[in-house]
């Protein structure tokens, strides 16, 4: 319905994060960091009936293979906190499996690198 000045209110398509997450809090950063890899659980072949539309979309997205938490947030356009809460809920239900990020490689010893460089210079000039 148009107002007198031609202004028409828009339908609000925004659902509050509190409603989507059902009031749950954020999981620990060590369990679901930005680079934690997530995929659908191989043991869970049946689709659960009692999932929210947001949880179903995350589960469908994770069924294709491993994705990082940051990638999932990017694909779904959900806030990162909401994605982490929903993923934690799906993990608790046994629907998702996570793989922790690969540990950062330790830096090579500077002396060893200098010895290799000196050896290469001696051999190849």
C-alpha positions as CSV (number, residue, x, y, z in Angstrom):
1,X,0.0,0.0,0.0
2,X,1.4,3.4,-1.0
3,X,1.5,6.3,1.3
4,X,0.4,9.8,0.3
5,X,3.9,10.8,-0.8
6,X,4.5,7.6,-2.9
7,X,6.8,6.0,-0.3
8,X,6.3,2.2,0.0
9,X,7.8,0.3,3.0
10,X,10.1,-2.5,2.1
11,X,9.6,-6.0,3.5
12,X,12.3,-6.8,6.0
13,X,14.2,-9.8,4.9
14,X,16.6,-9.7,7.9
15,X,16.3,-12.3,10.5
16,X,18.0,-11.4,13.7
17,X,21.1,-13.6,14.6
18,X,19.6,-14.3,18.0
19,X,16.6,-16.0,16.4
20,X,18.8,-18.0,13.9
21,X,21.1,-19.2,16.7
22,X,18.3,-19.8,19.2
23,X,20.2,-17.7,21.8
24,X,23.2,-20.0,21.9
25,X,26.7,-18.6,22.6
26,X,29.9,-18.7,20.6
27,X,31.9,-21.9,20.7
28,X,35.6,-21.8,21.8
29,X,38.0,-20.3,19.3
30,X,40.2,-23.4,19.5
31,X,37.4,-25.7,18.3
32,X,36.1,-23.6,15.4
33,X,38.7,-21.1,14.2
34,X,38.5,-19.3,10.9
35,X,40.6,-22.0,9.2
36,X,39.1,-25.1,10.8
37,X,38.0,-27.4,8.0
38,X,34.4,-28.7,8.1
39,X,32.6,-31.5,6.1
40,X,29.5,-33.5,6.5
41,X,30.0,-36.6,8.6
42,X,30.4,-39.9,6.6
43,X,28.4,-41.8,9.2
44,X,25.4,-39.5,8.9
45,X,23.8,-40.6,5.6
46,X,20.3,-39.7,6.5
47,X,19.2,-36.1,6.5
48,X,17.9,-34.9,9.9
49,X,14.3,-33.7,10.0
50,X,14.5,-31.2,12.8
51,X,17.0,-28.7,11.4
52,X,16.4,-25.0,10.7
53,X,16.7,-23.8,7.1
54,X,20.0,-22.2,7.9
55,X,21.4,-25.4,9.4
56,X,20.2,-27.3,6.3
57,X,21.9,-24.9,4.0
58,X,25.2,-25.3,6.0
59,X,24.9,-29.1,5.9
60,X,24.2,-29.1,2.2
61,X,27.2,-26.8,1.6
62,X,29.5,-29.0,3.7
63,X,28.3,-32.2,1.9
64,X,30.5,-31.3,-1.1
65,X,33.8,-31.6,0.8
66,X,36.0,-29.8,3.3
67,X,35.5,-26.1,3.6
68,X,37.0,-23.7,6.1
69,X,34.7,-21.8,8.5
70,X,35.6,-18.6,6.8
71,X,34.6,-20.0,3.3
72,X,31.3,-21.2,4.7
73,X,30.5,-17.8,6.1
74,X,31.5,-16.2,2.7
75,X,29.3,-18.6,0.7
76,X,26.2,-18.2,3.0
77,X,26.6,-14.5,3.7
78,X,25.8,-15.2,7.3
79,X,27.7,-13.4,10.0
80,X,30.8,-15.3,11.1
81,X,29.5,-15.7,14.7
82,X,26.2,-17.2,13.5
83,X,28.1,-19.6,11.2
84,X,30.3,-20.8,14.1
85,X,27.3,-21.3,16.4
86,X,25.3,-23.3,13.8
87,X,28.4,-25.4,12.9
88,X,29.0,-26.2,16.6
89,X,25.3,-27.2,16.9
90,X,25.6,-29.5,13.8
91,X,28.9,-31.0,15.2
92,X,27.2,-31.8,18.5
93,X,24.4,-33.5,16.6
94,X,27.0,-35.7,14.8
95,X,26.2,-34.2,11.4
96,X,29.6,-32.6,10.8
97,X,33.2,-33.6,11.1
98,X,36.0,-31.1,11.6
99,X,39.7,-31.3,10.9
100,X,41.9,-28.9,12.8
101,X,44.1,-26.6,10.8
102,X,47.6,-27.8,9.9
103,X,50.1,-26.6,12.4
104,X,52.4,-23.9,11.3
105,X,55.8,-25.2,10.1
106,X,58.7,-24.1,12.2
107,X,61.2,-21.8,10.6
108,X,64.4,-23.3,9.2
109,X,67.6,-22.6,11.0
110,X,69.5,-19.7,9.5
111,X,72.8,-21.5,9.8
112,X,71.6,-24.5,7.8
113,X,70.3,-22.2,5.1
114,X,73.6,-20.4,4.9
115,X,75.5,-23.7,4.6
116,X,73.2,-24.8,1.8
117,X,73.7,-21.4,0.0
118,X,77.5,-21.6,0.4
119,X,77.5,-25.2,-0.9
120,X,75.5,-24.1,-4.0
121,X,77.8,-21.2,-4.6
122,X,80.8,-23.5,-4.3
123,X,79.4,-26.1,-6.7
124,X,77.8,-23.7,-9.3
125,X,79.8,-20.6,-8.9
